[in-house]
Amino acid sequence: MVQQLLSMKLVPQWTAAAGVILVLSQMGIMCAWTSPYLAKLTTPAGETFLLDMDEASWVASLLNVGRFIGAIIGALCVNFWGSKNALIHTLIPMTLSWALIAIAKSAEMLYVARIMGGTGLGMAFSCFPLYIGEIALPTIRGAIVTIAFCGSPFGNVLASAICPYLSMSISAIVFLIPCVADIALFLWLPNSPHHLMKIGDEEGARKAISWYRSGEQVDEEFKEVQRFVSSPDSLKDKLNEFKNPPIRMAFFIATMLFMYMQISGLNSLLFYQEIIIRKSKSELMNPSTSVILVSVSGAVTSILTINLMDRCGRKFLLIVSGLGLTLSMLMLGTHFELMDLGFDPRNFKWLPAASVFLFMVSFVFGLMPVPSAILSELFPANIKCVAACMASIAGALFAFIATKTYQPMVDLIGEAYVFYTYAALVITVVPFVLCFMPETKGKSLQEIQDLLTKKT
Protein backbone atom coordinates (compact mmCIF):
# COMPACT_ATOMS: atom_id res chain seq x y z
CA MET A 1 0.00 0.00 0.00
CA VAL A 2 2.82 2.41 0.89
CA GLN A 3 4.52 1.72 -2.45
CA GLN A 4 1.23 2.44 -4.23
CA LEU A 5 0.80 5.72 -2.35
CA LEU A 6 4.34 6.79 -3.31
CA SER A 7 3.96 5.83 -6.99
CA MET A 8 4.89 8.61 -9.40
CA LYS A 9 1.70 7.82 -11.31
CA LEU A 10 -0.28 9.31 -8.43
CA VAL A 11 1.53 12.66 -8.41
CA PRO A 12 -1.43 14.50 -10.05
CA GLN A 13 -3.81 13.14 -7.42
CA TRP A 14 -1.43 14.14 -4.64
CA THR A 15 -1.09 17.60 -6.16
CA ALA A 16 -4.86 18.00 -5.96
CA ALA A 17 -4.80 16.60 -2.41
CA ALA A 18 -2.20 19.23 -1.49
CA GLY A 19 -4.69 21.93 -2.48
CA VAL A 20 -7.33 20.35 -0.24
CA ILE A 21 -4.79 20.10 2.60
CA LEU A 22 -4.25 23.86 2.40
CA VAL A 23 -8.02 24.43 2.54
CA LEU A 24 -8.40 22.19 5.59
CA SER A 25 -5.39 23.77 7.28
CA GLN A 26 -7.52 26.91 7.40
CA MET A 27 -10.10 24.95 9.38
CA GLY A 28 -7.43 23.97 11.91
CA ILE A 29 -6.10 27.52 12.10
CA MET A 30 -9.53 29.11 12.57
CA CYS A 31 -10.50 26.63 15.28
CA ALA A 32 -7.20 26.84 17.19
CA TRP A 33 -7.00 30.63 16.71
CA THR A 34 -9.56 31.22 19.46
CA SER A 35 -7.59 29.41 22.19
CA PRO A 36 -4.70 31.91 22.49
CA TYR A 37 -6.57 35.01 21.34
CA LEU A 38 -9.64 34.57 23.53
CA ALA A 39 -7.23 34.19 26.44
CA LYS A 40 -5.58 37.48 25.36
CA LEU A 41 -8.78 39.34 24.51
CA THR A 42 -10.37 38.54 27.88
CA THR A 43 -7.29 39.74 29.79
CA PRO A 44 -6.85 43.50 30.40
CA ALA A 45 -3.17 43.32 29.46
CA GLY A 46 -3.92 41.47 26.23
CA GLU A 47 -4.83 42.86 22.80
CA THR A 48 -5.83 46.44 21.95
CA PHE A 49 -9.48 45.88 22.92
CA LEU A 50 -11.16 43.77 25.60
CA LEU A 51 -13.93 41.14 25.38
CA ASP A 52 -16.12 39.86 28.20
CA MET A 53 -16.83 36.10 28.41
CA ASP A 54 -20.18 36.45 26.64
CA GLU A 55 -18.55 38.28 23.71
CA ALA A 56 -15.76 35.68 23.66
CA SER A 57 -18.41 32.96 23.50
CA TRP A 58 -19.92 34.62 20.40
CA VAL A 59 -16.51 34.98 18.75
CA ALA A 60 -16.00 31.24 19.21
CA SER A 61 -19.46 30.09 18.16
CA LEU A 62 -20.15 32.42 15.21
CA LEU A 63 -17.64 30.44 13.15
CA ASN A 64 -20.25 27.67 13.12
CA VAL A 65 -23.05 30.05 12.13
CA GLY A 66 -20.95 30.82 9.08
CA ARG A 67 -20.51 27.10 8.44
CA PHE A 68 -24.30 26.73 8.33
CA ILE A 69 -24.55 29.44 5.65
CA GLY A 70 -21.53 28.10 3.78
CA ALA A 71 -22.93 24.59 3.55
CA ILE A 72 -25.81 25.85 1.42
CA ILE A 73 -23.63 28.13 -0.70
CA GLY A 74 -21.08 25.33 -1.19
CA ALA A 75 -23.71 22.91 -2.46
CA LEU A 76 -24.94 25.49 -4.96
CA CYS A 77 -21.36 26.11 -6.12
CA VAL A 78 -20.78 22.38 -6.64
CA ASN A 79 -24.04 22.02 -8.53
CA PHE A 80 -23.35 24.91 -10.93
CA TRP A 81 -19.55 25.02 -11.17
CA GLY A 82 -18.27 21.61 -10.07
CA SER A 83 -16.31 20.57 -6.98
CA LYS A 84 -12.95 22.04 -8.03
CA ASN A 85 -14.31 25.50 -8.83
CA ALA A 86 -16.34 25.35 -5.63
CA LEU A 87 -13.12 24.85 -3.67
CA ILE A 88 -11.74 28.06 -5.21
CA HIS A 89 -14.80 29.93 -3.99
CA THR A 90 -14.39 28.56 -0.44
CA LEU A 91 -11.08 30.42 -0.19
CA ILE A 92 -12.57 33.83 -0.98
CA PRO A 93 -14.53 34.32 2.29
CA MET A 94 -11.59 32.81 4.20
CA THR A 95 -9.25 35.42 2.69
CA LEU A 96 -11.70 38.22 3.49
CA SER A 97 -12.06 36.91 7.05
CA TRP A 98 -8.32 37.20 7.74
CA ALA A 99 -8.23 40.64 6.12
CA LEU A 100 -11.00 41.82 8.45
CA ILE A 101 -9.33 40.32 11.53
CA ALA A 102 -6.13 42.16 10.58
CA ILE A 103 -7.92 45.50 10.95
CA ALA A 104 -10.42 44.54 13.70
CA LYS A 105 -10.91 47.12 16.46
CA SER A 106 -14.08 45.79 18.10
CA ALA A 107 -16.03 42.64 18.96
CA GLU A 108 -18.47 43.36 16.13
CA MET A 109 -15.70 43.28 13.53
CA LEU A 110 -14.55 39.93 14.90
CA TYR A 111 -18.14 38.64 14.72
CA VAL A 112 -18.33 39.45 11.00
CA ALA A 113 -14.86 38.02 10.34
CA ARG A 114 -15.69 34.74 12.11
CA ILE A 115 -18.96 34.36 10.20
CA MET A 116 -17.10 34.90 6.92
CA GLY A 117 -14.41 32.40 7.88
CA GLY A 118 -17.05 29.88 8.89
CA THR A 119 -18.82 30.40 5.58
CA GLY A 120 -15.65 29.31 3.79
CA LEU A 121 -15.34 26.25 6.04
CA GLY A 122 -18.97 25.27 5.47
CA MET A 123 -18.47 25.55 1.73
CA ALA A 124 -15.33 23.40 1.98
CA PHE A 125 -17.15 20.59 3.78
CA SER A 126 -19.82 20.62 1.07
CA CYS A 127 -17.34 20.12 -1.74
CA PHE A 128 -13.93 18.71 -0.79
CA PRO A 129 -15.16 15.11 -0.09
CA LEU A 130 -16.85 15.13 -3.50
CA TYR A 131 -13.71 16.42 -5.21
CA ILE A 132 -11.54 13.71 -3.66
CA GLY A 133 -14.15 11.04 -4.40
CA GLU A 134 -14.20 12.12 -8.05
CA ILE A 135 -10.44 12.20 -8.70
CA ALA A 136 -9.01 9.48 -6.42
CA LEU A 137 -8.58 5.78 -7.15
CA PRO A 138 -10.92 3.68 -4.93
CA THR A 139 -7.96 1.76 -3.48
CA ILE A 140 -6.35 4.91 -2.09
CA ARG A 141 -9.44 7.08 -1.61
CA GLY A 142 -9.48 6.60 2.16
CA ALA A 143 -5.77 7.37 2.42
CA ILE A 144 -6.13 10.59 0.43
CA VAL A 145 -9.05 11.73 2.60
CA THR A 146 -6.97 10.99 5.70
CA ILE A 147 -3.95 12.84 4.31
CA ALA A 148 -6.15 15.77 3.32
CA PHE A 149 -7.38 15.94 6.90
CA CYS A 150 -3.75 16.22 8.01
CA GLY A 151 -4.23 19.85 7.03
CA SER A 152 -6.50 20.46 10.01
CA PRO A 153 -4.10 19.35 12.77
CA PHE A 154 -1.25 21.02 10.88
CA GLY A 155 -3.30 24.21 11.00
CA ASN A 156 -3.78 23.68 14.74
CA VAL A 157 -0.01 23.43 15.17
CA LEU A 158 0.59 26.53 13.07
CA ALA A 159 -1.93 28.63 15.00
CA SER A 160 -0.77 27.32 18.39
CA ALA A 161 2.87 28.07 17.56
CA ILE A 162 2.35 31.50 15.99
CA CYS A 163 -0.56 33.14 17.78
CA PRO A 164 0.89 33.36 21.32
CA TYR A 165 3.87 35.34 20.01
CA LEU A 166 2.30 37.61 17.36
CA SER A 167 -0.31 40.31 17.53
CA MET A 168 -3.73 39.43 16.16
CA SER A 169 -3.24 41.70 13.13
CA ILE A 170 0.15 40.28 12.11
CA SER A 171 -0.95 36.65 12.50
CA ALA A 172 -4.04 37.32 10.34
CA ILE A 173 -1.79 38.58 7.53
CA VAL A 174 0.40 35.46 7.88
CA PHE A 175 -2.65 33.17 7.60
CA LEU A 176 -4.03 35.08 4.63
CA ILE A 177 -1.03 34.24 2.43
CA PRO A 178 -1.74 30.46 2.07
CA CYS A 179 -5.33 31.27 1.00
CA VAL A 180 -4.07 33.32 -1.94
CA ALA A 181 -1.51 30.64 -2.87
CA ASP A 182 -4.19 27.92 -2.81
CA ILE A 183 -6.47 29.91 -5.10
CA ALA A 184 -3.62 30.03 -7.64
CA LEU A 185 -3.11 26.24 -7.35
CA PHE A 186 -6.78 25.38 -7.93
CA LEU A 187 -7.00 27.74 -10.89
CA TRP A 188 -4.24 25.66 -12.50
CA LEU A 189 -5.76 22.20 -11.78
CA PRO A 190 -8.23 20.60 -14.26
CA ASN A 191 -11.91 20.34 -13.39
CA SER A 192 -13.13 17.00 -12.09
CA PRO A 193 -14.12 14.52 -14.85
CA HIS A 194 -17.56 14.08 -13.26
CA HIS A 195 -18.43 17.76 -13.58
CA LEU A 196 -17.15 17.96 -17.15
CA MET A 197 -19.18 14.86 -18.06
CA LYS A 198 -22.22 16.33 -16.33
CA ILE A 199 -22.10 19.48 -18.47
CA GLY A 200 -21.60 17.45 -21.64
CA ASP A 201 -17.89 18.11 -22.20
CA GLU A 202 -16.84 14.52 -22.89
CA GLU A 203 -13.54 15.49 -24.48
CA GLY A 204 -12.68 17.67 -21.47
CA ALA A 205 -13.66 14.82 -19.16
CA ARG A 206 -11.35 12.42 -21.01
CA LYS A 207 -8.46 14.91 -20.77
CA ALA A 208 -9.09 15.41 -17.06
CA ILE A 209 -9.12 11.66 -16.46
CA SER A 210 -5.87 11.33 -18.40
CA TRP A 211 -4.28 14.07 -16.27
CA TYR A 212 -5.43 12.80 -12.89
CA ARG A 213 -4.63 9.15 -13.76
CA SER A 214 -1.31 9.91 -15.50
CA GLY A 215 -2.65 8.56 -18.81
CA GLU A 216 -3.43 5.04 -17.46
CA GLN A 217 -6.74 3.19 -17.83
CA VAL A 218 -8.37 6.28 -19.29
CA ASP A 219 -11.00 4.39 -21.31
CA GLU A 220 -12.08 2.25 -18.36
CA GLU A 221 -12.41 5.25 -16.07
CA PHE A 222 -14.19 7.23 -18.78
CA LYS A 223 -16.85 4.50 -19.02
CA GLU A 224 -17.18 4.41 -15.22
CA VAL A 225 -17.72 8.16 -15.10
CA GLN A 226 -20.29 7.91 -17.89
CA ARG A 227 -22.11 5.17 -15.99
CA PHE A 228 -22.28 6.97 -12.65
CA VAL A 229 -22.84 10.56 -13.73
CA SER A 230 -26.50 11.09 -14.53
CA SER A 231 -27.77 13.76 -16.86
CA PRO A 232 -28.51 17.00 -15.00
CA ASP A 233 -31.55 16.59 -12.70
CA SER A 234 -33.69 19.26 -11.14
CA LEU A 235 -33.41 19.87 -7.41
CA LYS A 236 -36.82 18.23 -6.99
CA ASP A 237 -35.58 15.10 -8.76
CA LYS A 238 -32.53 14.96 -6.53
CA LEU A 239 -34.59 15.36 -3.37
CA ASN A 240 -36.91 12.60 -4.57
CA GLU A 241 -33.89 10.29 -4.59
CA PHE A 242 -33.94 10.49 -0.78
CA LYS A 243 -37.19 8.51 -0.80
CA ASN A 244 -35.18 5.43 -1.76
CA PRO A 245 -34.41 3.32 1.34
CA PRO A 246 -30.63 2.95 0.64
CA ILE A 247 -30.26 6.71 0.16
CA ARG A 248 -32.23 7.43 3.32
CA MET A 249 -30.00 5.05 5.25
CA ALA A 250 -26.88 6.66 3.76
CA PHE A 251 -28.11 10.11 4.77
CA PHE A 252 -28.92 8.92 8.29
CA ILE A 253 -25.42 7.46 8.69
CA ALA A 254 -23.63 10.51 7.28
CA THR A 255 -25.65 12.96 9.39
CA MET A 256 -25.07 10.99 12.59
CA LEU A 257 -21.32 10.83 11.97
CA PHE A 258 -21.13 14.59 11.40
CA MET A 259 -23.15 15.07 14.57
CA TYR A 260 -20.76 12.88 16.59
CA MET A 261 -17.83 14.99 15.36
CA GLN A 262 -19.35 18.02 17.07
CA ILE A 263 -20.86 16.61 20.28
CA SER A 264 -17.61 14.91 21.25
CA GLY A 265 -16.38 18.08 22.97
CA LEU A 266 -14.17 19.04 20.03
CA ASN A 267 -15.21 22.68 19.74
CA SER A 268 -15.07 23.33 23.47
CA LEU A 269 -11.61 21.83 23.76
CA LEU A 270 -10.20 23.56 20.68
CA PHE A 271 -11.74 26.97 21.25
CA TYR A 272 -11.15 27.14 25.01
CA GLN A 273 -8.13 24.87 25.40
CA GLU A 274 -5.76 27.42 26.95
CA ILE A 275 -8.51 28.70 29.27
CA ILE A 276 -9.38 25.13 30.33
CA ILE A 277 -5.75 24.30 31.11
CA ARG A 278 -5.39 27.48 33.14
CA LYS A 279 -8.55 26.70 35.12
CA SER A 280 -7.26 23.18 35.80
CA LYS A 281 -4.34 24.77 37.72
CA SER A 282 -2.01 22.22 36.20
CA GLU A 283 1.58 23.31 36.69
CA LEU A 284 3.04 20.56 34.55
CA MET A 285 3.83 23.04 31.75
CA ASN A 286 2.95 26.48 30.47
CA PRO A 287 -0.62 26.51 29.00
CA SER A 288 0.59 27.88 25.64
CA THR A 289 3.26 25.16 25.44
CA SER A 290 0.66 22.52 26.28
CA VAL A 291 -1.59 23.73 23.46
CA ILE A 292 1.31 23.57 20.98
CA LEU A 293 2.29 20.03 22.03
CA VAL A 294 -1.31 18.81 21.87
CA SER A 295 -1.60 20.22 18.35
CA VAL A 296 1.67 18.52 17.37
CA SER A 297 0.37 15.21 18.71
CA GLY A 298 -2.70 15.56 16.46
CA ALA A 299 -0.56 16.30 13.42
CA VAL A 300 1.74 13.33 14.10
CA THR A 301 -1.24 11.02 14.61
CA SER A 302 -2.81 12.13 11.34
CA ILE A 303 0.39 11.17 9.50
CA LEU A 304 0.71 7.82 11.28
CA THR A 305 -2.89 6.86 10.48
CA ILE A 306 -2.71 7.61 6.74
CA ASN A 307 -2.55 3.92 5.86
CA LEU A 308 -5.04 2.69 8.45
CA MET A 309 -8.35 3.69 6.87
CA ASP A 310 -7.77 1.50 3.82
CA ARG A 311 -6.06 -1.22 5.85
CA CYS A 312 -8.20 -1.52 9.02
CA GLY A 313 -11.46 -0.14 7.69
CA ARG A 314 -13.70 2.76 8.63
CA LYS A 315 -15.65 0.98 11.40
CA PHE A 316 -12.55 -0.04 13.37
CA LEU A 317 -11.17 3.51 13.36
CA LEU A 318 -14.48 4.97 14.53
CA ILE A 319 -14.88 2.49 17.39
CA VAL A 320 -11.34 3.00 18.70
CA SER A 321 -11.74 6.76 18.30
CA GLY A 322 -15.03 6.79 20.19
CA LEU A 323 -13.60 4.81 23.09
CA GLY A 324 -10.54 7.07 23.32
CA LEU A 325 -12.64 10.24 23.26
CA THR A 326 -14.92 8.92 25.98
CA LEU A 327 -11.98 8.05 28.22
CA SER A 328 -10.37 11.47 27.67
CA MET A 329 -13.56 13.33 28.64
CA LEU A 330 -13.98 11.14 31.74
CA MET A 331 -10.39 11.90 32.76
CA LEU A 332 -10.83 15.65 32.30
CA GLY A 333 -14.12 15.61 34.16
CA THR A 334 -12.53 13.64 36.99
CA HIS A 335 -9.79 16.26 37.34
CA PHE A 336 -12.27 19.08 37.85
CA GLU A 337 -14.41 16.88 40.13
CA LEU A 338 -11.39 16.24 42.38
CA MET A 339 -10.68 19.98 42.43
CA ASP A 340 -14.30 20.66 43.45
CA LEU A 341 -13.91 18.14 46.28
CA GLY A 342 -10.95 20.07 47.62
CA PHE A 343 -8.05 17.92 46.47
CA ASP A 344 -4.77 19.69 45.67
CA PRO A 345 -4.49 19.82 41.82
CA ARG A 346 -0.71 19.59 42.12
CA ASN A 347 -1.11 15.93 43.14
CA PHE A 348 -2.64 15.05 39.75
CA LYS A 349 -1.29 17.83 37.53
CA TRP A 350 -0.56 15.29 34.79
CA LEU A 351 -4.27 14.47 34.35
CA PRO A 352 -5.42 17.53 32.30
CA ALA A 353 -2.45 17.26 29.93
CA ALA A 354 -2.98 13.51 29.48
CA SER A 355 -6.69 14.09 28.86
CA VAL A 356 -6.28 16.66 26.09
CA PHE A 357 -3.47 14.64 24.48
CA LEU A 358 -5.65 11.52 24.43
CA PHE A 359 -8.59 13.52 23.09
CA MET A 360 -6.63 14.97 20.16
CA VAL A 361 -5.01 11.67 19.23
CA SER A 362 -8.34 9.80 19.42
CA PHE A 363 -10.21 12.40 17.40
CA VAL A 364 -7.63 12.55 14.62
CA PHE A 365 -7.45 8.74 14.59
CA GLY A 366 -11.02 8.22 13.43
CA LEU A 367 -13.81 10.70 14.06
CA MET A 368 -12.08 13.49 12.13
CA PRO A 369 -11.37 11.81 8.73
CA VAL A 370 -13.94 9.00 8.52
CA PRO A 371 -17.22 10.99 8.20
CA SER A 372 -16.00 12.86 5.11
CA ALA A 373 -14.65 9.64 3.58
CA ILE A 374 -18.01 7.98 4.17
CA LEU A 375 -19.83 10.96 2.67
CA SER A 376 -17.83 10.63 -0.55
CA GLU A 377 -18.61 6.90 -0.75
CA LEU A 378 -22.26 6.43 0.24
CA PHE A 379 -24.09 8.51 -2.35
CA PRO A 380 -24.50 8.28 -6.15
CA ALA A 381 -22.76 11.07 -8.06
CA ASN A 382 -25.95 12.92 -9.03
CA ILE A 383 -27.00 13.63 -5.42
CA LYS A 384 -23.63 13.88 -3.67
CA CYS A 385 -23.68 17.68 -3.57
CA VAL A 386 -27.16 17.73 -1.99
CA ALA A 387 -26.16 15.07 0.55
CA ALA A 388 -22.93 16.90 1.39
CA CYS A 389 -24.84 20.14 1.87
CA MET A 390 -27.40 18.57 4.21
CA ALA A 391 -24.75 16.72 6.23
CA SER A 392 -22.64 19.86 6.48
CA ILE A 393 -25.67 21.86 7.68
CA ALA A 394 -26.33 19.26 10.36
CA GLY A 395 -22.68 19.36 11.43
CA ALA A 396 -22.68 23.16 11.57
CA LEU A 397 -25.88 23.21 13.62
CA PHE A 398 -24.53 20.80 16.22
CA ALA A 399 -21.18 22.60 16.24
CA PHE A 400 -22.89 25.92 16.99
CA ILE A 401 -25.00 24.38 19.76
CA ALA A 402 -21.98 22.67 21.33
CA THR A 403 -19.83 25.82 21.18
CA LYS A 404 -22.43 28.36 22.31
CA THR A 405 -23.70 26.23 25.20
CA TYR A 406 -20.25 25.45 26.65
CA GLN A 407 -19.82 28.57 28.80
CA PRO A 408 -23.47 28.65 30.01
CA MET A 409 -23.21 24.94 30.92
CA VAL A 410 -19.97 25.56 32.80
CA ASP A 411 -21.65 28.38 34.72
CA LEU A 412 -24.66 26.15 35.48
CA ILE A 413 -23.17 22.74 36.36
CA GLY A 414 -19.39 23.23 36.40
CA GLU A 415 -16.59 21.93 34.19
CA ALA A 416 -16.64 18.40 35.59
CA TYR A 417 -20.21 17.59 34.59
CA VAL A 418 -19.87 19.33 31.22
CA PHE A 419 -17.07 16.91 30.33
CA TYR A 420 -19.01 13.97 31.78
CA THR A 421 -21.89 14.95 29.49
CA TYR A 422 -19.59 14.90 26.46
CA ALA A 423 -18.36 11.44 27.50
CA ALA A 424 -21.93 10.13 27.80
CA LEU A 425 -22.79 11.46 24.35
CA VAL A 426 -19.73 10.32 22.41
CA ILE A 427 -19.68 6.74 23.76
CA THR A 428 -22.93 6.10 21.85
CA VAL A 429 -20.97 6.24 18.58
CA VAL A 430 -19.75 2.68 19.28
CA PRO A 431 -23.15 0.92 19.21
CA PHE A 432 -24.23 3.17 16.34
CA VAL A 433 -21.27 2.07 14.19
CA LEU A 434 -21.75 -1.59 15.08
CA CYS A 435 -25.48 -1.58 14.34
CA PHE A 436 -25.94 0.76 11.39
CA MET A 437 -22.76 1.50 9.48
CA PRO A 438 -21.56 -0.71 6.60
CA GLU A 439 -17.85 -1.19 5.97
CA THR A 440 -17.05 0.68 2.73
CA LYS A 441 -13.32 -0.09 2.53
CA GLY A 442 -12.35 -0.86 -1.09
CA LYS A 443 -15.95 -1.29 -2.26
CA SER A 444 -17.54 0.10 -5.41
CA LEU A 445 -20.58 2.38 -5.32
CA GLN A 446 -22.87 -0.49 -6.31
CA GLU A 447 -21.52 -2.77 -3.58
CA ILE A 448 -22.02 0.01 -1.02
CA GLN A 449 -25.60 0.54 -2.20
CA ASP A 450 -26.26 -3.22 -1.83
CA LEU A 451 -24.92 -3.10 1.74
CA LEU A 452 -27.16 -0.14 2.55
CA THR A 453 -30.15 -2.00 1.18
CA LYS A 454 -29.41 -4.90 3.53
CA LYS A 455 -29.04 -2.49 6.48
CA THR A 456 -32.38 -0.94 5.60
Salt bridges, closest charged atoms under 4 A:
GLU216 OE2 - LYS9 NZ 3.01
ASP219 OD1 - ARG206 NH1 2.71
GLU221 OE1 - ARG213 NH1 3.11
GLU224 OE2 - ARG227 NH2 2.92
GLU274 OE2 - ARG278 NH2 2.90
ASP310 OD1 - ARG314 NH1 3.11
ASP344 OD2 - ARG346 NH2 2.93
GLU377 OE2 - ARG141 NE 3.24
GLU377 OE2 - ARG314 NH2 2.47
GLU415 OE2 - LYS279 NZ 3.31
